[in-house]
Amino acid sequence: MDDEKFDAIIVGAGPGGIACAYRLAKEGRSVLVIERGNTAGSKNVIGGRFYTYVLDLLDPELRGEAEEYLERKVAREQVMVLGKDSALTIDLEDFEAGSNPRPEDSYTVLRAGFDEWFAGKAEEEGVMIAAGIRVDDLLIEDGRVAGVMAGGDAMYADMVIAADGVNSFIARR
């Protein structure tokens, strides 16, 4: 990997990183995703909520393929706005929860399975995923980020995208 230069290196194989990689690959870009876990989603032990319109925006065919990873449709939610000494709760309920899915639908998902499936879809588009590798540092040349150091290798790209979560090492650097 030392001599290869990518159009983009994305650090982190969560849904945001994979969606970015998928879109770039669909546009013909060479993309490397570096994931610290052994597979995309391997570090996720819980689920989350997923809005299906995101898949529709990325590629309308993905939504139908993702259905096996969508656990339960969210039919009711409460949104709370907190003030200093008060709270306002808005209760939203979908009375047609059992009807045909709509683009604005949301579902609960188990992230480990969903993330692995989504990464597989990105690989089908040509994305290279390097799992089980930790990014150790950024490569800075002429005052700009030129790539990353990971697993003892220098990897170069026109852009490096931090998708490594809320405590992003890349963003801090």
C-alpha positions in Angstrom: 0.0 0.0 0.0 3.0 2.3 0.4 3.1 3.6 -3.2 -0.6 3.7 -3.9 -2.4 7.0 -3.7 -6.2 7.2 -3.2 -8.6 9.9 -4.0 -9.9 9.6 -0.5 -9.0 7.9 2.8 -11.9 7.6 5.2 -11.1 6.8 8.8 -14.0 4.9 10.4 -16.4 2.4 8.9 -19.6 3.4 10.7 -22.6 4.5 8.6 -21.3 8.0 8.0 -17.9 6.8 6.7 -19.4 4.0 4.6 -22.1 6.3 3.1 -19.3 8.8 2.1 -17.2 6.0 0.7 -20.1 4.5 -1.2 -21.0 7.9 -2.8 -17.3 8.6 -3.8 -16.9 5.2 -5.3 -20.2 5.6 -7.3 -18.5 8.8 -8.7 -15.5 6.7 -9.9 -13.1 7.7 -7.1 -10.6 5.4 -5.5 -11.5 5.1 -1.8 -9.8 3.4 1.2 -11.7 3.0 4.4 -9.6 2.3 7.5 -11.4 0.7 10.4 -9.9 -0.1 13.8 -12.3 -2.9 14.5 -11.9 -6.4 13.0 -14.9 -5.7 10.7 -17.2 -2.8 10.1 -19.6 -2.8 13.1 -17.5 -5.2 15.2 -17.1 -2.6 18.0 -20.9 -1.9 18.1 -22.6 -3.7 20.9 -25.9 -1.8 20.8 -28.5 -0.7 18.3 -29.7 2.6 17.2 -32.4 4.4 15.1 -32.1 4.6 11.4 -34.0 6.9 9.1 -34.6 5.1 5.8 -34.7 8.2 3.6 -30.9 8.4 4.0 -30.6 5.2 2.0 -33.1 6.5 -0.6 -30.9 9.6 -1.1 -27.7 7.5 -1.4 -29.1 4.8 -3.7 -32.8 3.9 -3.9 -32.0 0.2 -4.4 -30.3 0.0 -1.0 -33.4 0.4 1.0 -35.0 -2.8 -0.2 -31.8 -4.7 0.4 -31.4 -3.3 3.9 -34.8 -4.6 5.1 -33.4 -7.7 6.8 -31.3 -5.4 9.1 -34.2 -3.1 10.0 -35.6 -4.4 13.2 -38.8 -2.6 14.2 -40.5 0.4 12.7 -40.7 3.3 15.2 -44.3 4.1 15.6 -44.2 6.5 18.6 -41.7 8.9 20.0 -41.5 11.7 22.5 -39.4 14.8 22.0 -38.6 16.8 25.1 -37.5 20.4 25.1 -35.9 21.4 28.4 -35.8 24.8 29.9 -34.1 25.9 33.1 -37.1 25.1 35.3 -39.6 23.4 32.9 -40.0 20.9 30.1 -42.3 20.6 27.1 -42.9 17.1 25.8 -44.3 16.5 22.3 -45.7 13.0 21.7 -45.7 11.8 18.1 -47.5 8.7 17.1 -47.7 7.0 13.7 -51.2 5.5 13.5 -50.3 3.8 10.2 -47.2 2.0 11.5 -48.2 -1.3 9.9 -48.9 0.2 6.5 -46.5 0.4 3.6 -43.2 2.1 4.4 -42.8 5.8 3.6 -39.5 7.6 2.9 -39.5 9.3 6.3 -39.9 6.0 8.2 -37.4 5.1 10.9 -36.5 1.8 12.3 -34.4 0.4 15.1 -31.3 -1.4 13.9 -28.6 -3.6 15.5 -25.6 -1.7 14.3 -23.1 -4.6 14.1 -25.0 -6.4 11.4 -26.2 -3.3 9.6 -22.7 -1.8 9.5 -21.2 -5.0 8.1 -23.8 -5.3 5.4 -23.4 -1.6 4.5 -19.7 -1.9 4.2 -20.2 -4.9 1.9 -22.3 -2.8 -0.4 -19.5 -0.2 -0.5 -17.0 -2.9 -1.4 -19.2 -3.9 -4.3 -18.8 -0.4 -5.6 -15.1 -0.6 -5.4 -14.3 0.7 -2.0 -11.3 -0.9 -0.3 -11.8 -1.6 3.4 -8.8 -2.2 5.6 -10.1 -3.5 9.0 -8.2 -4.2 12.1 -5.9 -1.3 11.5 -5.5 1.7 13.7 -4.5 5.1 12.3 -1.6 6.3 14.2 -1.0 9.8 12.8 -1.7 12.1 9.9 0.9 12.8 7.2 1.3 16.6 6.8 3.1 17.9 3.8 3.4 21.5 2.8 0.9 22.5 5.5 -1.9 20.1 4.3 -3.0 16.7 5.2 -1.5 14.3 2.6 -2.5 10.9 4.1 -2.2 8.8 7.2 0.2 6.5 9.0 -1.5 3.3 9.9 -0.2 -0.1 10.7 3.4 1.1 10.0 2.5 2.1 6.5 2.2 5.6 4.9 -1.0 5.9 2.9 -1.6 8.9 0.7 -4.7 10.5 -0.5 -6.0 13.8 -2.0 -8.3 14.0 1.0 -8.6 12.4 4.4 -12.1 12.3 6.0 -12.6 11.8 9.7 -15.5 9.5 10.3 -14.0 7.9 13.4 -16.7 8.9 15.9 -17.4 11.5 18.5 -13.9 11.3 20.1 -12.2 11.7 16.7 -8.4 11.4 16.9 -8.2 12.8 13.4 -10.2 15.9 14.2 -8.1 16.6 17.3 -4.9 16.3 15.2 
